[in-house]
Structure formats: structure tokens, C-alpha cells
Amino acid sequence: MNDWIDWAVGLGLVAAYAIFVVAMYRRGRVGPGKALSLFGPALMIKTQRGRGMLDRVGRFRRFWSVVGDAGIVLAALAMATIVAVLVLDATVALRTPASAAPTPQEALGIPGINPFIPIGYGLIALVIGVVLHELMHGIIARSQKIGVKSIGILWLVIPVGAFVEQDDAEMNAAPRRKRARVAAAGVLANLVLAVIFFLLVAAAATTTLHPTADGVGLGAVVSGTPASSIGLHPGDIIVSINGTRTVTTNDLFNALAATHANQTVAISYYDPNVGSVVSGSVQLEALSDYTHLTTDSSKGFLGVSPTFVTPTQLKTILVNPAAGPGGPLAGVTYWVVLPIAGLEPISGTTTSFFTVSGPLAGLGVGGFWVLLNILYWLSWMNLLLGLSNALPLFPLDGGLIFRDFVASLTARVKRGWDTARLDAFAGRVAVASSIAVVLLLLWQFVAPHL
């Protein structure tokens, strides 16, 4: 019933937004050169205010030129990284079964549409990331003496970000390096912000977040099983099975694999309701009672489902992914996919794995988790914005940078070509790269069904 209410409210907001935009358009309030204009289905609310601030901040031209050059390098690295990820995903898609194929919603980094991005935390992070992205474009543009016609808010039912409208004529007439500085500014802002917010997450988790026990956290307990009969429930942490320490999920699986049906085993687990480790015993059932496979008739079954990583590993991933399970690359990957694993935002059962004490404990348990989740999503969304905008795809920043890079490289090889011919060739190459990126994106959804 709640789902139907949510859909009704959502459709009502969309309808109200559409009616408002159509009414304003018919009254002549929406259009080119007006305070309101359309960018696709989104409404651009423009203002001249704020341009003075951009001028004041951007007047340190030498400093911002150095920052802009650093942004070009960072954007190039980000472009190479995200393209390599897309190529890797394309090869993985060839081995992905249709049942595990991603959905189109998962490809959109939009809160409320992407099932892994919470609408609350995700929307806050998206708006902040886009606003700061656009502000950096404006600051670098003014430092390079490129005009800014207006700034404003991008509205699509709800505010989805901000924009800085540069003077297209001055942008196109500027030297390529200056254009590249302006284009790379947004990518630079998002990636730097991703690092800053990541460090804040690490600091908060280091000082205030403490696992209640070193063991395997339970995400679910199957009702009617031996686990539920002894009082195990989601939020408990199993620390040992039959005398074997269960520090990792594999430890738990291996300990249970060594048991047999109807065996009575010793078990120790941390119960957050008790506030201490509870020790007892439990008689296992036959795994075949649940799998209905005769080959499982001699195997013991407890009836628990552990979380993706242990509480101790989760804290390590938040504090220092490079030290996470599986090594630096795996640890960084775990940090990125925490939302897909259902471990971010940290809420509900997962909060039972930790106690909150330290400098930020004054916020209260609820306040601390809200702060930690907001910081994580600010880092995550800025990383997503930075990498996605670095794609060599028009009209993204990466497409503009790639076009000018191709023109500069070609100018060194084809010294007899004039500017118009160089720009035309670079434009064709950039269009080709855009088509290639789109095909790589679509391939992830098509390949598993071939």
C-alpha cells in the first residue's frame, strides 16, 4: 500500500511540475534570453547575481591557471580510468548470465531511480556535488577571462543542481589550453571533494566507531532453523563455532562445512540486546531439509546469512580501503560497492554491530550515523560525478577536453592544417569517441542476453 502512495505522490509532483512549466511557457516567461529557460525537461532558473563573486575569487589568475593545469592532468587520468573500467565491464558482460544482467536504472546515478542510491542522502550529495562542480567552472572561466552570462539552479520536479552559463563565443575563441582548464575544472572539483569527504569519513569512523566483537555479523536468520531456536537474530556477531574462531566469513563457512547433520556444536556470539558474548550449544539440522538435495543429507545446517563483510572489515574499509580484505584493489572496490552490498547507508541491523563513543558521540547514536552516511555519500557521489564527467563523451567535460586534445596532437603532426580544419577533424574524432562510449555503456545491458 505504501508503494502505491509513493508512486501517487511522485506522479502528482511530476504532473504539477509539467503543468507549471507549460503555463509559464504559454505566458512567454520561459525561453532563450529569459530568466527561465529549458534544458531538456529541466527548468533553468537564471540570475545575474553571483557573477561578482566569481570575478573576485577568479582574479588570482596565476594561481587558478596552475590549478586548471592540474585539473587537466587529473581529468586525463580520470578519463583513462573510467574508459578502462568500461572496457573491463564489457568483457565481464560476455560472461554474465541474463539473470544477473544490470538494469537500466542501475546505470543512472540518480537518487530514487538507481535502486542502490538512497533518495535522501543521495539527493543531498548530488546537489552539493553539482553546485560545487559548476562553481569551479565559473571561477576558472573568469580567471581565464572567459565571460559568464548567468548562474542559477537546475530544477526538475526537485532541485537537481546548479549551472554556470559561460559565454560560448568567448569560450570558443579562447586558446585550447584555457578551454581545457575550464572544462577540467568540474572534474577537478568533484574528485578533490571526493577525497576530502573520504578523509572525513575515515576520521569519523576511526575516532567514534567501534565493532562490538571481532566476528561475523548476521544479516538474516532463517526462521524455524537451529539458529532461530537458540535466539540468534540479525545484528548478532558469531565469534566462534565448535571452538573455531570465526574472524572472517570464510572462517564461518569452513567451520560449518566441517559439521554434520544432527551434530551438537558449541557456539559463541555477541548479542547486542545482552551487551556481551553469549555461549551455548545448538543441534544442527540436515542441509538437505532445505536444499532438497540428497548430496547434502550428511551436512550440518545452522540457518544464518552473514553480511558481505564482517563489522571489523567494514570499519577498515571505511577508514583505510587499501588495508581492506583482499588487498588494496579489492579494498577500494569494496568501498565503492558498499551500497550494492546493502551496507551503505549504514542503518538498522548494521548499526547493531557497533558502539558509538568518542569525539562525535555527543551527536547521539542517530546523529552520528546520519553524519557518517552523509559524508560517505558526499564522497561517493562526487567520485561518480568526477569520473562520469571525464568520459570522452559530448556534452560532458571529458568530451570537450578530448576534442581539444585531439586538435592539439593533430596540429603537431599536420603542421599545414589551419585552425578550422584541425577543429573539424577533432570534432569528428570526438563524435566517434562519444559513439564508442555509448556503445560500451549499452553493451553491459545487451551482452548478457545474447
ABEGO torsion letter per residue (X at the ends): XAAAAAAAAAAAAAAAAAAAAAAAAAAGABEBGBABBBBEABBBBBBABGAAAAAAAAABAAAAAAAAAAAAAAAAAAAAAAAAAAAAAAAAAAABBAAABBBAAAABBBBGABAABBAAAAAAAAAAAAAAAAAAAAAAAAAAGBBBABBEBBBBGBBAEBBBBBBAAAAAABBAAAAAAAAAAAAAAAAAAAAAAAAAAAAAAAAABBBABBBBBBABBBBGBAAAAAGBBBGBBBABBGGBBBABAAAAAAAAAABBBGBBBBBBBBBAAAGBBBBBBBBBBBAAAAAGBAAAAABBBAGBBBBABBAAAAAAAAABAAABBGEAAAAAAAAAAAAAAGAOBBBEAAAAABBBBEAAAAAEAAAAAAAAAAAAAAAAAAAAAAAAAABBBOABAAAAAAAAAAAAAAAAABAABBAAAAAAAAAAAAAAAAAAAAAAAAAAAAAAAX
